[in-house]
Amino acid sequence: MSARRLLRVVLLLVVLIFLWTRGNQWHDRAGLWLAGSITLTVILVMTLVVEVSGIQQKWKRMRDEVPKKPLGLDT
């Protein structure tokens, strides 16, 4: 895993930890805070899964591949 990907994963985890430790007093917070925290958590967890699994690199490789006979030109 490259240093850049590792930094992204660590920063995502820090943001998630900060978000949930900061908002641990739900009775003092508004319902909108809870809804926003849950939404942001779902987005960040999905980003974390994509980052850790390497799906993004697979997409880049598929994009960079050039077919040998494009558009069915077999001649």
PDB file of N, CA, C, O and CB in Angstrom:
ATOM      1  N   MET A   1       0.851  -1.164   0.000  1.00  0.00           N
ATOM      2  CA  MET A   1       0.000   0.000   0.000  1.00  0.00           C
ATOM      3  C   MET A   1       0.904   1.237   0.000  1.00  0.00           C
ATOM      4  O   MET A   1       1.840   1.335   0.794  1.00  0.00           O
ATOM      5  CB  MET A   1      -0.972  -0.007   1.227  1.00  0.00           C
ATOM      6  N   SER A   2       0.613   2.165  -0.890  1.00  0.00           N
ATOM      7  CA  SER A   2       1.449   3.350  -1.006  1.00  0.00           C
ATOM      8  C   SER A   2       1.236   4.276   0.193  1.00  0.00           C
ATOM      9  O   SER A   2       0.265   4.150   0.939  1.00  0.00           O
ATOM     10  CB  SER A   2       1.148   4.092  -2.318  1.00  0.00           C
ATOM     11  N   ALA A   3       2.152   5.185   0.347  1.00  0.00           N
ATOM     12  CA  ALA A   3       2.083   6.121   1.475  1.00  0.00           C
ATOM     13  C   ALA A   3       0.862   7.025   1.349  1.00  0.00           C
ATOM     14  O   ALA A   3       0.243   7.372   2.355  1.00  0.00           O
ATOM     15  CB  ALA A   3       3.366   6.972   1.555  1.00  0.00           C
ATOM     16  N   ARG A   4       0.512   7.405   0.133  1.00  0.00           N
ATOM     17  CA  ARG A   4      -0.647   8.276  -0.076  1.00  0.00           C
ATOM     18  C   ARG A   4      -1.944   7.573   0.320  1.00  0.00           C
ATOM     19  O   ARG A   4      -2.796   8.169   0.979  1.00  0.00           O
ATOM     20  CB  ARG A   4      -0.719   8.725  -1.540  1.00  0.00           C
ATOM     21  N   ARG A   5      -2.096   6.308  -0.081  1.00  0.00           N
ATOM     22  CA  ARG A   5      -3.297   5.544   0.282  1.00  0.00           C
ATOM     23  C   ARG A   5      -3.358   5.325   1.786  1.00  0.00           C
ATOM     24  O   ARG A   5      -4.428   5.423   2.386  1.00  0.00           O
ATOM     25  CB  ARG A   5      -3.323   4.190  -0.450  1.00  0.00           C
ATOM     26  N   LEU A   6      -2.226   5.031   2.390  1.00  0.00           N
ATOM     27  CA  LEU A   6      -2.179   4.831   3.831  1.00  0.00           C
ATOM     28  C   LEU A   6      -2.553   6.115   4.573  1.00  0.00           C
ATOM     29  O   LEU A   6      -3.261   6.071   5.579  1.00  0.00           O
ATOM     30  CB  LEU A   6      -0.785   4.358   4.256  1.00  0.00           C
ATOM     31  N   LEU A   7      -2.078   7.252   4.075  1.00  0.00           N
ATOM     32  CA  LEU A   7      -2.432   8.531   4.681  1.00  0.00           C
ATOM     33  C   LEU A   7      -3.932   8.795   4.563  1.00  0.00           C
ATOM     34  O   LEU A   7      -4.547   9.287   5.509  1.00  0.00           O
ATOM     35  CB  LEU A   7      -1.642   9.668   4.024  1.00  0.00           C
ATOM     36  N   ARG A   8      -4.525   8.473   3.416  1.00  0.00           N
ATOM     37  CA  ARG A   8      -5.967   8.650   3.236  1.00  0.00           C
ATOM     38  C   ARG A   8      -6.754   7.798   4.229  1.00  0.00           C
ATOM     39  O   ARG A   8      -7.722   8.267   4.827  1.00  0.00           O
ATOM     40  CB  ARG A   8      -6.374   8.295   1.799  1.00  0.00           C
ATOM     41  N   VAL A   9      -6.338   6.555   4.400  1.00  0.00           N
ATOM     42  CA  VAL A   9      -7.034   5.650   5.321  1.00  0.00           C
ATOM     43  C   VAL A   9      -6.930   6.168   6.753  1.00  0.00           C
ATOM     44  O   VAL A   9      -7.917   6.177   7.488  1.00  0.00           O
ATOM     45  CB  VAL A   9      -6.454   4.219   5.225  1.00  0.00           C
ATOM     46  N   VAL A  10      -5.745   6.594   7.142  1.00  0.00           N
ATOM     47  CA  VAL A  10      -5.551   7.101   8.504  1.00  0.00           C
ATOM     48  C   VAL A  10      -6.386   8.359   8.718  1.00  0.00           C
ATOM     49  O   VAL A  10      -7.018   8.504   9.764  1.00  0.00           O
ATOM     50  CB  VAL A  10      -4.054   7.396   8.772  1.00  0.00           C
ATOM     51  N   LEU A  11      -6.401   9.266   7.752  1.00  0.00           N
ATOM     52  CA  LEU A  11      -7.189  10.488   7.899  1.00  0.00           C
ATOM     53  C   LEU A  11      -8.686  10.189   7.959  1.00  0.00           C
ATOM     54  O   LEU A  11      -9.414  10.830   8.718  1.00  0.00           O
ATOM     55  CB  LEU A  11      -6.894  11.446   6.747  1.00  0.00           C
ATOM     56  N   LEU A  12      -9.149   9.229   7.171  1.00  0.00           N
ATOM     57  CA  LEU A  12     -10.559   8.843   7.237  1.00  0.00           C
ATOM     58  C   LEU A  12     -10.912   8.305   8.622  1.00  0.00           C
ATOM     59  O   LEU A  12     -11.956   8.645   9.179  1.00  0.00           O
ATOM     60  CB  LEU A  12     -10.877   7.791   6.163  1.00  0.00           C
ATOM     61  N   LEU A  13     -10.047   7.474   9.166  1.00  0.00           N
ATOM     62  CA  LEU A  13     -10.298   6.934  10.500  1.00  0.00           C
ATOM     63  C   LEU A  13     -10.275   8.024  11.563  1.00  0.00           C
ATOM     64  O   LEU A  13     -11.081   7.992  12.494  1.00  0.00           O
ATOM     65  CB  LEU A  13      -9.270   5.865  10.836  1.00  0.00           C
ATOM     66  N   VAL A  14      -9.370   8.984  11.442  1.00  0.00           N
ATOM     67  CA  VAL A  14      -9.303  10.090  12.403  1.00  0.00           C
ATOM     68  C   VAL A  14     -10.585  10.918  12.343  1.00  0.00           C
ATOM     69  O   VAL A  14     -11.125  11.300  13.382  1.00  0.00           O
ATOM     70  CB  VAL A  14      -8.069  10.987  12.122  1.00  0.00           C
ATOM     71  N   VAL A  15     -11.076  11.198  11.135  1.00  0.00           N
ATOM     72  CA  VAL A  15     -12.309  11.974  10.987  1.00  0.00           C
ATOM     73  C   VAL A  15     -13.489  11.217  11.590  1.00  0.00           C
ATOM     74  O   VAL A  15     -14.320  11.810  12.277  1.00  0.00           O
ATOM     75  CB  VAL A  15     -12.578  12.290   9.499  1.00  0.00           C
ATOM     76  N   LEU A  16     -13.568   9.910  11.337  1.00  0.00           N
ATOM     77  CA  LEU A  16     -14.653   9.118  11.909  1.00  0.00           C
ATOM     78  C   LEU A  16     -14.597   9.096  13.429  1.00  0.00           C
ATOM     79  O   LEU A  16     -15.624   9.251  14.090  1.00  0.00           O
ATOM     80  CB  LEU A  16     -14.605   7.699  11.372  1.00  0.00           C
ATOM     81  N   ILE A  17     -13.423   8.909  13.982  1.00  0.00           N
ATOM     82  CA  ILE A  17     -13.276   8.888  15.438  1.00  0.00           C
ATOM     83  C   ILE A  17     -13.640  10.252  16.024  1.00  0.00           C
ATOM     84  O   ILE A  17     -14.334  10.330  17.037  1.00  0.00           O
ATOM     85  CB  ILE A  17     -11.832   8.499  15.835  1.00  0.00           C
ATOM     86  N   PHE A  18     -13.168  11.326  15.385  1.00  0.00           N
ATOM     87  CA  PHE A  18     -13.495  12.667  15.864  1.00  0.00           C
ATOM     88  C   PHE A  18     -14.994  12.924  15.798  1.00  0.00           C
ATOM     89  O   PHE A  18     -15.577  13.502  16.715  1.00  0.00           O
ATOM     90  CB  PHE A  18     -12.745  13.721  15.050  1.00  0.00           C
ATOM     91  N   LEU A  19     -15.607  12.493  14.713  1.00  0.00           N
ATOM     92  CA  LEU A  19     -17.042  12.710  14.529  1.00  0.00           C
ATOM     93  C   LEU A  19     -17.851  12.023  15.618  1.00  0.00           C
ATOM     94  O   LEU A  19     -18.772  12.620  16.175  1.00  0.00           O
ATOM     95  CB  LEU A  19     -17.484  12.209  13.159  1.00  0.00           C
ATOM     96  N   TRP A  20     -17.518  10.777  15.927  1.00  0.00           N
ATOM     97  CA  TRP A  20     -18.321  10.026  16.885  1.00  0.00           C
ATOM     98  C   TRP A  20     -17.955  10.297  18.332  1.00  0.00           C
ATOM     99  O   TRP A  20     -18.803  10.135  19.210  1.00  0.00           O
ATOM    100  CB  TRP A  20     -18.189   8.572  16.615  1.00  0.00           C
ATOM    101  N   THR A  21     -16.722  10.705  18.614  1.00  0.00           N
ATOM    102  CA  THR A  21     -16.407  11.067  19.996  1.00  0.00           C
ATOM    103  C   THR A  21     -16.907  12.468  20.315  1.00  0.00           C
ATOM    104  O   THR A  21     -17.226  12.775  21.463  1.00  0.00           O
ATOM    105  CB  THR A  21     -14.896  10.976  20.245  1.00  0.00           C
ATOM    106  N   ARG A  22     -16.973  13.305  19.305  1.00  0.00           N
ATOM    107  CA  ARG A  22     -17.460  14.670  19.502  1.00  0.00           C
ATOM    108  C   ARG A  22     -18.977  14.690  19.714  1.00  0.00           C
ATOM    109  O   ARG A  22     -19.501  15.507  20.472  1.00  0.00           O
ATOM    110  CB  ARG A  22     -17.084  15.547  18.299  1.00  0.00           C
ATOM    111  N   GLY A  23     -19.660  13.786  19.038  1.00  0.00           N
ATOM    112  CA  GLY A  23     -21.113  13.783  19.135  1.00  0.00           C
ATOM    113  C   GLY A  23     -21.656  12.683  20.020  1.00  0.00           C
ATOM    114  O   GLY A  23     -22.748  12.172  19.772  1.00  0.00           O
ATOM    115  N   ASN A  24     -20.904  12.305  21.063  1.00  0.00           N
ATOM    116  CA  ASN A  24     -21.345  11.195  21.903  1.00  0.00           C
ATOM    117  C   ASN A  24     -22.455  11.587  22.871  1.00  0.00           C
ATOM    118  O   ASN A  24     -23.059  10.711  23.490  1.00  0.00           O
ATOM    119  CB  ASN A  24     -20.176  10.647  22.676  1.00  0.00           C
ATOM    120  N   GLN A  25     -22.736  12.858  23.018  1.00  0.00           N
ATOM    121  CA  GLN A  25     -23.818  13.297  23.897  1.00  0.00           C
ATOM    122  C   GLN A  25     -25.040  13.618  23.039  1.00  0.00           C
ATOM    123  O   GLN A  25     -25.331  14.780  22.755  1.00  0.00           O
ATOM    124  CB  GLN A  25     -23.388  14.540  24.750  1.00  0.00           C
ATOM    125  N   TRP A  26     -25.745  12.568  22.636  1.00  0.00           N
ATOM    126  CA  TRP A  26     -26.849  12.735  21.681  1.00  0.00           C
ATOM    127  C   TRP A  26     -28.028  13.508  22.272  1.00  0.00           C
ATOM    128  O   TRP A  26     -28.759  14.171  21.536  1.00  0.00           O
ATOM    129  CB  TRP A  26     -27.325  11.375  21.201  1.00  0.00           C
ATOM    130  N   HIS A  27     -28.219  13.433  23.564  1.00  0.00           N
ATOM    131  CA  HIS A  27     -29.352  14.134  24.145  1.00  0.00           C
ATOM    132  C   HIS A  27     -29.162  15.658  24.106  1.00  0.00           C
ATOM    133  O   HIS A  27     -30.140  16.401  24.189  1.00  0.00           O
ATOM    134  CB  HIS A  27     -29.567  13.670  25.581  1.00  0.00           C
ATOM    135  N   ASP A  28     -27.925  16.125  23.981  1.00  0.00           N
ATOM    136  CA  ASP A  28     -27.661  17.562  23.875  1.00  0.00           C
ATOM    137  C   ASP A  28     -27.691  18.050  22.425  1.00  0.00           C
ATOM    138  O   ASP A  28     -27.774  19.254  22.183  1.00  0.00           O
ATOM    139  CB  ASP A  28     -26.311  17.891  24.498  1.00  0.00           C
ATOM    140  N   ARG A  29     -27.625  17.145  21.476  1.00  0.00           N
ATOM    141  CA  ARG A  29     -27.558  17.513  20.059  1.00  0.00           C
ATOM    142  C   ARG A  29     -28.933  17.455  19.419  1.00  0.00           C
ATOM    143  O   ARG A  29     -29.829  16.760  19.898  1.00  0.00           O
ATOM    144  CB  ARG A  29     -26.591  16.593  19.307  1.00  0.00           C
ATOM    145  N   ALA A  30     -29.084  18.181  18.348  1.00  0.00           N
ATOM    146  CA  ALA A  30     -30.339  18.172  17.601  1.00  0.00           C
ATOM    147  C   ALA A  30     -30.408  16.918  16.729  1.00  0.00           C
ATOM    148  O   ALA A  30     -29.396  16.263  16.479  1.00  0.00           O
ATOM    149  CB  ALA A  30     -30.473  19.453  16.731  1.00  0.00           C
ATOM    150  N   GLY A  31     -31.610  16.600  16.275  1.00  0.00           N
ATOM    151  CA  GLY A  31     -31.790  15.446  15.408  1.00  0.00           C
ATOM    152  C   GLY A  31     -31.064  15.600  14.090  1.00  0.00           C
ATOM    153  O   GLY A  31     -30.640  14.615  13.485  1.00  0.00           O
ATOM    154  N   LEU A  32     -30.921  16.843  13.646  1.00  0.00           N
ATOM    155  CA  LEU A  32     -30.207  17.100  12.394  1.00  0.00           C
ATOM    156  C   LEU A  32     -28.734  16.732  12.528  1.00  0.00           C
ATOM    157  O   LEU A  32     -28.127  16.246  11.574  1.00  0.00           O
ATOM    158  CB  LEU A  32     -30.350  18.575  11.985  1.00  0.00           C
ATOM    159  N   TRP A  33     -28.158  16.958  13.696  1.00  0.00           N
ATOM    160  CA  TRP A  33     -26.765  16.571  13.946  1.00  0.00           C
ATOM    161  C   TRP A  33     -26.613  15.058  13.822  1.00  0.00           C
ATOM    162  O   TRP A  33     -25.659  14.571  13.215  1.00  0.00           O
ATOM    163  CB  TRP A  33     -26.305  17.046  15.349  1.00  0.00           C
ATOM    164  N   LEU A  34     -27.546  14.327  14.395  1.00  0.00           N
ATOM    165  CA  LEU A  34     -27.500  12.869  14.327  1.00  0.00           C
ATOM    166  C   LEU A  34     -27.643  12.383  12.886  1.00  0.00           C
ATOM    167  O   LEU A  34     -26.898  11.503  12.455  1.00  0.00           O
ATOM    168  CB  LEU A  34     -28.602  12.259  15.202  1.00  0.00           C
ATOM    169  N   ALA A  35     -28.581  12.940  12.149  1.00  0.00           N
ATOM    170  CA  ALA A  35     -28.787  12.539  10.753  1.00  0.00           C
ATOM    171  C   ALA A  35     -27.555  12.868   9.910  1.00  0.00           C
ATOM    172  O   ALA A  35     -27.137  12.064   9.077  1.00  0.00           O
ATOM    173  CB  ALA A  35     -30.034  13.236  10.168  1.00  0.00           C
ATOM    174  N   GLY A  36     -26.985  14.035  10.124  1.00  0.00           N
ATOM    175  CA  GLY A  36     -25.778  14.420   9.382  1.00  0.00           C
ATOM    176  C   GLY A  36     -24.595  13.545   9.727  1.00  0.00           C
ATOM    177  O   GLY A  36     -23.805  13.193   8.850  1.00  0.00           O
ATOM    178  N   SER A  37     -24.463  13.190  10.993  1.00  0.00           N
ATOM    179  CA  SER A  37     -23.363  12.316  11.415  1.00  0.00           C
ATOM    180  C   SER A  37     -23.481  10.930  10.802  1.00  0.00           C
ATOM    181  O   SER A  37     -22.490  10.352  10.357  1.00  0.00           O
ATOM    182  CB  SER A  37     -23.328  12.205  12.936  1.00  0.00           C
ATOM    183  N   ILE A  38     -24.689  10.405  10.780  1.00  0.00           N
ATOM    184  CA  ILE A  38     -24.897   9.078  10.198  1.00  0.00           C
ATOM    185  C   ILE A  38     -24.623   9.106   8.700  1.00  0.00           C
ATOM    186  O   ILE A  38     -23.981   8.201   8.167  1.00  0.00           O
ATOM    187  CB  ILE A  38     -26.331   8.583  10.468  1.00  0.00           C
ATOM    188  N   THR A  39     -25.107  10.143   8.020  1.00  0.00           N
ATOM    189  CA  THR A  39     -24.878  10.263   6.578  1.00  0.00           C
ATOM    190  C   THR A  39     -23.390  10.387   6.266  1.00  0.00           C
ATOM    191  O   THR A  39     -22.880   9.705   5.377  1.00  0.00           O
ATOM    192  CB  THR A  39     -25.636  11.472   6.015  1.00  0.00           C
ATOM    193  N   LEU A  40     -22.706  11.245   6.986  1.00  0.00           N
ATOM    194  CA  LEU A  40     -21.272  11.424   6.774  1.00  0.00           C
ATOM    195  C   LEU A  40     -20.504  10.147   7.086  1.00  0.00           C
ATOM    196  O   LEU A  40     -19.539   9.820   6.395  1.00  0.00           O
ATOM    197  CB  LEU A  40     -20.748  12.571   7.633  1.00  0.00           C
ATOM    198  N   THR A  41     -20.918   9.428   8.112  1.00  0.00           N
ATOM    199  CA  THR A  41     -20.264   8.170   8.456  1.00  0.00           C
ATOM    200  C   THR A  41     -20.424   7.141   7.342  1.00  0.00           C
ATOM    201  O   THR A  41     -19.468   6.449   6.993  1.00  0.00           O
ATOM    202  CB  THR A  41     -20.828   7.619   9.764  1.00  0.00           C
ATOM    203  N   VAL A  42     -21.619   7.040   6.787  1.00  0.00           N
ATOM    204  CA  VAL A  42     -21.847   6.082   5.690  1.00  0.00           C
ATOM    205  C   VAL A  42     -20.969   6.431   4.496  1.00  0.00           C
ATOM    206  O   VAL A  42     -20.355   5.546   3.900  1.00  0.00           O
ATOM    207  CB  VAL A  42     -23.341   6.070   5.269  1.00  0.00           C
ATOM    208  N   ILE A  43     -20.902   7.707   4.141  1.00  0.00           N
ATOM    209  CA  ILE A  43     -20.075   8.122   3.004  1.00  0.00           C
ATOM    210  C   ILE A  43     -18.596   7.829   3.271  1.00  0.00           C
ATOM    211  O   ILE A  43     -17.893   7.331   2.392  1.00  0.00           O
ATOM    212  CB  ILE A  43     -20.275   9.626   2.712  1.00  0.00           C
ATOM    213  N   LEU A  44     -18.132   8.132   4.464  1.00  0.00           N
ATOM    214  CA  LEU A  44     -16.722   7.904   4.787  1.00  0.00           C
ATOM    215  C   LEU A  44     -16.378   6.422   4.855  1.00  0.00           C
ATOM    216  O   LEU A  44     -15.286   6.026   4.446  1.00  0.00           O
ATOM    217  CB  LEU A  44     -16.376   8.567   6.105  1.00  0.00           C
ATOM    218  N   VAL A  45     -17.284   5.601   5.362  1.00  0.00           N
ATOM    219  CA  VAL A  45     -17.031   4.157   5.414  1.00  0.00           C
ATOM    220  C   VAL A  45     -16.986   3.577   4.001  1.00  0.00           C
ATOM    221  O   VAL A  45     -16.150   2.722   3.709  1.00  0.00           O
ATOM    222  CB  VAL A  45     -18.119   3.441   6.254  1.00  0.00           C
ATOM    223  N   MET A  46     -17.875   4.035   3.129  1.00  0.00           N
ATOM    224  CA  MET A  46     -17.842   3.567   1.736  1.00  0.00           C
ATOM    225  C   MET A  46     -16.531   3.983   1.063  1.00  0.00           C
ATOM    226  O   MET A  46     -15.944   3.203   0.313  1.00  0.00           O
ATOM    227  CB  MET A  46     -19.053   4.127   0.943  1.00  0.00           C
ATOM    228  N   THR A  47     -16.079   5.195   1.327  1.00  0.00           N
ATOM    229  CA  THR A  47     -14.797   5.660   0.792  1.00  0.00           C
ATOM    230  C   THR A  47     -13.652   4.825   1.340  1.00  0.00           C
ATOM    231  O   THR A  47     -12.716   4.496   0.611  1.00  0.00           O
ATOM    232  CB  THR A  47     -14.576   7.141   1.125  1.00  0.00           C
ATOM    233  N   LEU A  48     -13.720   4.486   2.604  1.00  0.00           N
ATOM    234  CA  LEU A  48     -12.688   3.662   3.220  1.00  0.00           C
ATOM    235  C   LEU A  48     -12.632   2.276   2.594  1.00  0.00           C
ATOM    236  O   LEU A  48     -11.546   1.747   2.356  1.00  0.00           O
ATOM    237  CB  LEU A  48     -12.929   3.547   4.715  1.00  0.00           C
ATOM    238  N   VAL A  49     -13.787   1.687   2.327  1.00  0.00           N
ATOM    239  CA  VAL A  49     -13.834   0.366   1.702  1.00  0.00           C
ATOM    240  C   VAL A  49     -13.218   0.411   0.303  1.00  0.00           C
ATOM    241  O   VAL A  49     -12.447  -0.475  -0.067  1.00  0.00           O
ATOM    242  CB  VAL A  49     -15.289  -0.147   1.631  1.00  0.00           C
ATOM    243  N   VAL A  50     -13.555   1.434  -0.468  1.00  0.00           N
ATOM    244  CA  VAL A  50     -12.990   1.571  -1.819  1.00  0.00           C
ATOM    245  C   VAL A  50     -11.479   1.758  -1.743  1.00  0.00           C
ATOM    246  O   VAL A  50     -10.739   1.189  -2.545  1.00  0.00           O
ATOM    247  CB  VAL A  50     -13.641   2.763  -2.569  1.00  0.00           C
ATOM    248  N   GLU A  51     -11.029   2.541  -0.797  1.00  0.00           N
ATOM    249  CA  GLU A  51      -9.603   2.819  -0.662  1.00  0.00           C
ATOM    250  C   GLU A  51      -8.824   1.576  -0.244  1.00  0.00           C
ATOM    251  O   GLU A  51      -7.750   1.309  -0.784  1.00  0.00           O
ATOM    252  CB  GLU A  51      -9.379   3.935   0.348  1.00  0.00           C
ATOM    253  N   VAL A  52      -9.348   0.821   0.703  1.00  0.00           N
ATOM    254  CA  VAL A  52      -8.640  -0.361   1.215  1.00  0.00           C
ATOM    255  C   VAL A  52      -8.685  -1.512   0.214  1.00  0.00           C
ATOM    256  O   VAL A  52      -7.701  -2.235   0.057  1.00  0.00           O
ATOM    257  CB  VAL A  52      -9.246  -0.809   2.553  1.00  0.00           C
ATOM    258  N   SER A  53      -9.808  -1.685  -0.455  1.00  0.00           N
ATOM    259  CA  SER A  53      -9.944  -2.824  -1.359  1.00  0.00           C
ATOM    260  C   SER A  53      -9.189  -2.645  -2.669  1.00  0.00           C
ATOM    261  O   SER A  53      -8.936  -3.628  -3.365  1.00  0.00           O
ATOM    262  CB  SER A  53     -11.394  -3.067  -1.651  1.00  0.00           C
ATOM    263  N   GLY A  54      -8.829  -1.434  -3.016  1.00  0.00           N
ATOM    264  CA  GLY A  54      -8.078  -1.212  -4.251  1.00  0.00           C
ATOM    265  C   GLY A  54      -8.938  -1.185  -5.494  1.00  0.00           C
ATOM    266  O   GLY A  54      -8.421  -1.314  -6.603  1.00  0.00           O
ATOM    267  N   ILE A  55     -10.226  -1.021  -5.337  1.00  0.00           N
ATOM    268  CA  ILE A  55     -11.127  -0.982  -6.490  1.00  0.00           C
ATOM    269  C   ILE A  55     -10.759   0.170  -7.414  1.00  0.00           C
ATOM    270  O   ILE A  55     -10.863   0.053  -8.635  1.00  0.00           O
ATOM    271  CB  ILE A  55     -12.593  -0.850  -6.031  1.00  0.00           C
ATOM    272  N   GLN A  56     -10.334   1.267  -6.835  1.00  0.00           N
ATOM    273  CA  GLN A  56      -9.993   2.447  -7.622  1.00  0.00           C
ATOM    274  C   GLN A  56      -8.847   2.143  -8.596  1.00  0.00           C
ATOM    275  O   GLN A  56      -8.876   2.607  -9.736  1.00  0.00           O
ATOM    276  CB  GLN A  56      -9.609   3.614  -6.694  1.00  0.00           C
ATOM    277  N   GLN A  57      -7.853   1.381  -8.171  1.00  0.00           N
ATOM    278  CA  GLN A  57      -6.741   1.035  -9.054  1.00  0.00           C
ATOM    279  C   GLN A  57      -7.207   0.126 -10.178  1.00  0.00           C
ATOM    280  O   GLN A  57      -6.703   0.225 -11.297  1.00  0.00           O
ATOM    281  CB  GLN A  57      -5.616   0.362  -8.264  1.00  0.00           C
ATOM    282  N   LYS A  58      -8.166  -0.763  -9.901  1.00  0.00           N
ATOM    283  CA  LYS A  58      -8.699  -1.633 -10.950  1.00  0.00           C
ATOM    284  C   LYS A  58      -9.411  -0.807 -12.006  1.00  0.00           C
ATOM    285  O   LYS A  58      -9.295  -1.091 -13.198  1.00  0.00           O
ATOM    286  CB  LYS A  58      -9.655  -2.681 -10.358  1.00  0.00           C
ATOM    287  N   TRP A  59     -10.151   0.217 -11.580  1.00  0.00           N
ATOM    288  CA  TRP A  59     -10.847   1.085 -12.534  1.00  0.00           C
ATOM    289  C   TRP A  59      -9.838   1.809 -13.417  1.00  0.00           C
ATOM    290  O   TRP A  59     -10.049   1.937 -14.623  1.00  0.00           O
ATOM    291  CB  TRP A  59     -11.744   2.105 -11.796  1.00  0.00           C
ATOM    292  N   LYS A  60      -8.740   2.287 -12.824  1.00  0.00           N
ATOM    293  CA  LYS A  60      -7.723   2.997 -13.594  1.00  0.00           C
ATOM    294  C   LYS A  60      -7.061   2.070 -14.612  1.00  0.00           C
ATOM    295  O   LYS A  60      -6.815   2.471 -15.750  1.00  0.00           O
ATOM    296  CB  LYS A  60      -6.665   3.595 -12.658  1.00  0.00           C
ATOM    297  N   ARG A  61      -6.773   0.831 -14.205  1.00  0.00           N
ATOM    298  CA  ARG A  61      -6.160  -0.117 -15.138  1.00  0.00           C
ATOM    299  C   ARG A  61      -7.083  -0.436 -16.296  1.00  0.00           C
ATOM    300  O   ARG A  61      -6.644  -0.508 -17.444  1.00  0.00           O
ATOM    301  CB  ARG A  61      -5.779  -1.398 -14.418  1.00  0.00           C
ATOM    302  N   MET A  62      -8.368  -0.629 -16.000  1.00  0.00           N
ATOM    303  CA  MET A  62      -9.323  -0.927 -17.062  1.00  0.00           C
ATOM    304  C   MET A  62      -9.442   0.259 -18.015  1.00  0.00           C
ATOM    305  O   MET A  62      -9.585   0.067 -19.223  1.00  0.00           O
ATOM    306  CB  MET A  62     -10.702  -1.281 -16.470  1.00  0.00           C
ATOM    307  N   ARG A  63      -9.385   1.459 -17.496  1.00  0.00           N
ATOM    308  CA  ARG A  63      -9.489   2.659 -18.324  1.00  0.00           C
ATOM    309  C   ARG A  63      -8.267   2.796 -19.219  1.00  0.00           C
ATOM    310  O   ARG A  63      -8.387   3.243 -20.359  1.00  0.00           O
ATOM    311  CB  ARG A  63      -9.649   3.911 -17.447  1.00  0.00           C
ATOM    312  N   ASP A  64      -7.100   2.422 -18.727  1.00  0.00           N
ATOM    313  CA  ASP A  64      -5.864   2.596 -19.469  1.00  0.00           C
ATOM    314  C   ASP A  64      -5.617   1.503 -20.505  1.00  0.00           C
ATOM    315  O   ASP A  64      -4.769   1.670 -21.382  1.00  0.00           O
ATOM    316  CB  ASP A  64      -4.717   2.647 -18.519  1.00  0.00           C
ATOM    317  N   GLU A  65      -6.336   0.399 -20.419  1.00  0.00           N
ATOM    318  CA  GLU A  65      -6.149  -0.676 -21.395  1.00  0.00           C
ATOM    319  C   GLU A  65      -6.726  -0.267 -22.741  1.00  0.00           C
ATOM    320  O   GLU A  65      -7.828   0.274 -22.827  1.00  0.00           O
ATOM    321  CB  GLU A  65      -6.807  -1.982 -20.904  1.00  0.00           C
ATOM    322  N   VAL A  66      -5.957  -0.538 -23.789  1.00  0.00           N
ATOM    323  CA  VAL A  66      -6.396  -0.212 -25.142  1.00  0.00           C
ATOM    324  C   VAL A  66      -6.618  -1.528 -25.880  1.00  0.00           C
ATOM    325  O   VAL A  66      -5.739  -2.389 -25.890  1.00  0.00           O
ATOM    326  CB  VAL A  66      -5.348   0.698 -25.890  1.00  0.00           C
ATOM    327  N   PRO A  67      -7.795  -1.689 -26.502  1.00  0.00           N
ATOM    328  CA  PRO A  67      -8.025  -2.936 -27.236  1.00  0.00           C
ATOM    329  C   PRO A  67      -7.090  -3.040 -28.450  1.00  0.00           C
ATOM    330  O   PRO A  67      -6.745  -2.034 -29.071  1.00  0.00           O
ATOM    331  CB  PRO A  67      -9.499  -3.026 -27.691  1.00  0.00           C
ATOM    332  N   LYS A  68      -6.687  -4.276 -28.774  1.00  0.00           N
ATOM    333  CA  LYS A  68      -5.784  -4.484 -29.902  1.00  0.00           C
ATOM    334  C   LYS A  68      -6.461  -4.237 -31.237  1.00  0.00           C
ATOM    335  O   LYS A  68      -5.832  -3.757 -32.180  1.00  0.00           O
ATOM    336  CB  LYS A  68      -5.231  -5.883 -29.870  1.00  0.00           C
ATOM    337  N   LYS A  69      -7.733  -4.562 -31.313  1.00  0.00           N
ATOM    338  CA  LYS A  69      -8.491  -4.338 -32.549  1.00  0.00           C
ATOM    339  C   LYS A  69      -9.753  -3.552 -32.204  1.00  0.00           C
ATOM    340  O   LYS A  69     -10.821  -4.137 -32.019  1.00  0.00           O
ATOM    341  CB  LYS A  69      -8.850  -5.697 -33.254  1.00  0.00           C
ATOM    342  N   PRO A  70      -9.629  -2.214 -32.117  1.00  0.00           N
ATOM    343  CA  PRO A  70     -10.775  -1.427 -31.708  1.00  0.00           C
ATOM    344  C   PRO A  70     -11.880  -1.406 -32.750  1.00  0.00           C
ATOM    345  O   PRO A  70     -11.625  -1.473 -33.952  1.00  0.00           O
ATOM    346  CB  PRO A  70     -10.347  -0.033 -31.404  1.00  0.00           C
ATOM    347  N   LEU A  71     -13.083  -1.315 -32.275  1.00  0.00           N
ATOM    348  CA  LEU A  71     -14.285  -1.198 -33.108  1.00  0.00           C
ATOM    349  C   LEU A  71     -14.482  -2.365 -34.076  1.00  0.00           C
ATOM    350  O   LEU A  71     -15.148  -2.228 -35.102  1.00  0.00           O
ATOM    351  CB  LEU A  71     -14.228   0.082 -33.887  1.00  0.00           C
ATOM    352  N   GLY A  72     -13.901  -3.498 -33.738  1.00  0.00           N
ATOM    353  CA  GLY A  72     -14.113  -4.679 -34.571  1.00  0.00           C
ATOM    354  C   GLY A  72     -13.346  -4.668 -35.870  1.00  0.00           C
ATOM    355  O   GLY A  72     -13.709  -5.392 -36.798  1.00  0.00           O
ATOM    356  N   LEU A  73     -12.304  -3.878 -35.970  1.00  0.00           N
ATOM    357  CA  LEU A  73     -11.505  -3.816 -37.197  1.00  0.00           C
ATOM    358  C   LEU A  73     -10.528  -4.987 -37.211  1.00  0.00           C
ATOM    359  O   LEU A  73      -9.446  -4.909 -36.629  1.00  0.00           O
ATOM    360  CB  LEU A  73     -10.742  -2.456 -37.305  1.00  0.00           C
ATOM    361  N   ASP A  74     -10.905  -6.047 -37.865  1.00  0.00           N
ATOM    362  CA  ASP A  74     -10.103  -7.253 -37.856  1.00  0.00           C
ATOM    363  C   ASP A  74      -9.134  -7.323 -39.027  1.00  0.00           C
ATOM    364  O   ASP A  74      -8.360  -8.277 -39.103  1.00  0.00           O
ATOM    365  CB  ASP A  74     -10.996  -8.454 -37.866  1.00  0.00           C
ATOM    366  N   THR A  75      -9.139  -6.383 -39.921  1.00  0.00           N
ATOM    367  CA  THR A  75      -8.285  -6.470 -41.115  1.00  0.00           C
ATOM    368  C   THR A  75      -6.938  -5.852 -40.896  1.00  0.00           C
ATOM    369  O   THR A  75      -6.107  -5.846 -41.803  1.00  0.00           O
ATOM    370  CB  THR A  75      -8.947  -5.808 -42.287  1.00  0.00           C
TER     371      THR A  75
END
